[in-house]
Amino acid sequence: MTKLHVIMITVVSLALATFAQYKGGEVKNGGSISGVVKVKGKIPADPMLKVDKDQEFCGETMAAEYYVISAAGEVKNAVAMIEGIKAGAPLTAKEAFMDNVKCRNEPRVIIAPKGGMMKYRNSDPINHTAHYFLIGKGGKKKDIINQAMPRKGMEVKHKKILRKAGLISILCDPHTFEQGWIWSLEHPYGAVTNDKGTFKLENVPAGKHKVKIWHEKLGEKMIDVEVKAGQDTKITVEL
């Protein structure tokens, strides 16, 4: 075998390792990661957005809900996820769900399994659309699908939406003030913070991990975490 062949085999092997898919199975002697996400410094004011369509139902203005933060600085709707994990608990491809209620996407932020089914409902008596975009590097949007939702109670399911892992934005074409977010993950280690800013990732393999915290306006932060068997590792993250 020539030196060139060895180099080519090494390059291919590294490429395959880089793009290796996540493997799910039994986690023996795992632990957990509990955390709270807070805002650093002054709590930003949440702006009011002007409603320019269907004002008789949606109202004339609406809170943006960019910053849903408690008086103690605890951040709701941040996402905590383990970055780069290659093996752990199995990913259950359950159905992800979002509803349009009173001209808002509820919940605003969800975790969804890659390869699963995305279900969307319109609970309002007005026309909405569910327009999905995969967000790439630099915030570049790739159009996935635009589904008209003209009737109250209408429900639509699509597998195409969760075909790839990554951040997905959901907008409504008639109502530009509406926003929803979906993090499609290929592993089960993701959670959205509640109104106390807390989250918990369970059944995590013991060892060193990188936990990424994401928020639509406050940005991202990467934290190095070591999980010990049978123990809960606690972290506090400021954005």
N, C-alpha and C positions, 0 to 999 in steps of 0.2 A: 504494500500500500504506500503510495507516495505521500509526501508532506502535504501536497495540495488536497488530496483526498481526506486526510486527517483533519485539516482546517475546515473543509466543507462539512464534514460530519459533525464537527464540534459546533459550527454555526447553526446547523439545522437542529441539533440537540438543544442548544440554548434557546432557540426560537420556540421550539415545542414546549420547553419548560416554562417560558414566559407566558405562553397562551394556554397553559394547562387549565382545564376546567376544574371547578371546585368539586371535591369529593365528600359526600355526606355519609355518615355512618355513626356507630356508637361512640360516644365520648366517655371515656373512663377517667374517673378522678378529675372531672372538670370543676370549674369555679364560675364565678359571675363577676360582672362589672356594674356597679351602681354609681350614678353620677348626677350632678346638678349643673345646669348651664345658667350662667349669670351674665348680665351686661357689665362691661367694664366702664366705670365712670358714670357720667350723667345719663339718665334714662331718656332715650330719644322720644319725642312726641310723635304719636301716630297721626298722620294727616287725614283730612276728610277729602274724599274724592267726589267730583261732580258727576251726577247721573244725568245723562243726556238722552235716555230712551226709556220708555215704560215708567215714567216718573210716578204715575198714578198707583203703581204697584210697588216699585223699588224705592220710591222716595226721591227727593231732590239731591240729597247728598248721602254718602255712605262712608263709614270708617274704612280706611285702607286695610287695616289689620296686618300691616307690615311688622309692627312692633306690638305684640301682645305680651306685656311685661308687668310683673307684679311690682308693688311699691318697694319690695325688697330686692328688686333687680332680677328676679327669676324669669327666664325666657321660655315662653311656650312656643311650640311649633319648630323647635330646632330638631335636627336629626343627628343621632349618634350611630355610627356604623364602624365595624372593624374593617380596616383597609388591607387588602392583599392576602387575606386568609385563604388557604388552599384546601383545608380539610377541617371537618368538624361535624356538628349535628346535621342531619339531613334537612334539605330545603323542601318544605311541603308546599306544593304549587296550589295553594288555596285561591279562591276568588277574591280579588281586591274590589273595593266598593267606594264610590263617591256619589254624593247627591247634590243637586242644585236646589237649595232651599232659601227662599226670600232673596234671590239674586246673589247668593253666595255659594261657593263650593264648600260642602261639608263632608268630612273634615277638610280643612284647607291643605293639610300635609299628611300624606300616608306613605307607608312602606308596602311594596308589592313584590311578589316573587317573580323573578325572571322566568318566562315561559308559562306563567299562569294566565288566568282570565281576568280581564278588566271589565267591571260592570259599572254603568253610569245611569243615573236616574234624573229625570226632571220632575220635581215636585211642585213646580210653579205653574200657574195658569197662563203663562206667556211663553213665547218662543225663545229658546236658548240654542246654542251650539256647544258641542264638546270638541274643541280643536286642540289636538295633541301635537307637541313638538318635542323631539329629543334634543337636549341641550349638549352641545359638544364643547370643545376647547375654545376659550375666549368668548363663551356665551353664544356661539353660533347655533342657530336653530335649524333642525331638519324636520320638515313636515312629515308627520306619521299618518294622521287621518283627521278629517273634519266631519263630524256627525251632526246632522240637524236633529234637534230635539223639540219639535213644535207643540207637543201635547203634554198636558199635565198627567203625571203617572207613567210616562213613557220610559222604558228601560231598554238599554242596548248593551250587548256584550261583544267584546273583541279580544282575540288572542294576539293580534298583530301589535297591539300597543305595548305589550310587555315582552316582545320578542328579544329585545336587547337589554342588557343591564345599563343603568345610568339614570341621570336626572331627566324627568319629563315634566314639561310645563303644560297645563291645561287652561285654555282661554275660551272666552265666549265672544264670537265675532260681533253680535249685536250689542253686547254690553262690555265695553273695553275695560271697565273697572273691576271685572271679575278675574280672579286668579286662583289656581290650584296647583299643587306640586305633588309629584309622585317620584319616589326613589325606588327604582326597580333593582333588586339585589339578587345575586346568584347564590347567596348564603342566607341563613336565618338571623344573622347578627346585626340587626338594625332596629332602632326604636325612635319614636317621636316623643319629645318632652311634653309633659302635661303642664297645667297652669301653675305648678310649683317648680317648673323647670327641671323635673327629675326624669330619669330613665333607668332601665335596668336591662342588661344583656345577660342571659342565663345560659347554662350548659356550654360554657366557653372552654376550649381545651387549655390545659395548664401551659404556661409559657409566656413569652414576650409577644405583645401585639401592638399594633398601631390603631388607635381609635380616632376616626375623623369626626369632627363636629361641624355641621353645616347649618347655616341660617340664610334665608333668602336675602336679607339686607345686612346682617352683621358679619357675613363672610364665613370663612372656614378656619379651622384650627386642627392640627394633628397632635395627638398626645401619645406618648409611649407608656404602655401599661403592662405590668407583669401580673399574670393571674396564677394563683397557687391553688392546688387541688383542695377542694372542699371549702374554699374561702371566698368571701366577697371583697373585691377590691373597690375601694371608694375613691372617686375623683371629683374635683370641682374644676370647671372650665369657665374662663371668662372670655367673652367675645367683644 
